[in-house]
């Protein structure tokens, strides 16, 4: 090791710098390392996934037929994680390594975005859930495009917990302020009765399928029928 090289001045007056090119060359030639993505186990599918999916199709078809549900009244919602500064999940390891571990891969700064679209192609306003206990956890009203997002009906709210995951509170807010009003507007526009049933497809996630949420839905929004996407089939 020669740390003094860091202070050495070369004939052209420059000093040593560990440029990206130099570091890459050193890792390749001296350590025989190469960049690789972290390895992880593949998600396992259900053994009878084809049968399960077929049953799910039949359930949907039955509800749509028996309840006369139009395309405008069938909404599919999905929650996705939005990372503020996503990395490539790569690290330097010996060339040819079969198992690649990555420290801190699960430590993310992110928020949850609820995206919903009707079978007719209509996109509903987004709901964004931010980690925190107060309004300051949400984007500032002075943020770029904030006013436009609010005018479009976007719902920006804090989780009320130590995570940015959706929960009972945020799910209820989504239904009350985005989903149910959308169904009501479409029923009125289409000249349908207020008791007309609608269909909502969501992931079979713990909060979604919980007795607490299903009981609340049945009591508060009895005209919205829940339909779950099978676990491991998304």
Secondary structure, 3 states (H helix, E strand, C coil): CCHHHHCCECCCCCECCCCHHHHHHHHHHCCCEEEEECCCCCCCCCCCHHHHHHHHHHHHHHHHHHCCCCHHHEEEEEEEEEECCCCCCEEEEECCCCCCCCCCCCCCCEEEEEEEEECCCCECCCEEEECECCHHHCCCCCCCCHHHHHHCCCEEEECCECCCCCCHHHHHHHHHHHHHHHHHHHHHHHCCCCCCCEEEEEECCHHHHCHHHHHHHHHHCCCEEEEEECCCCC
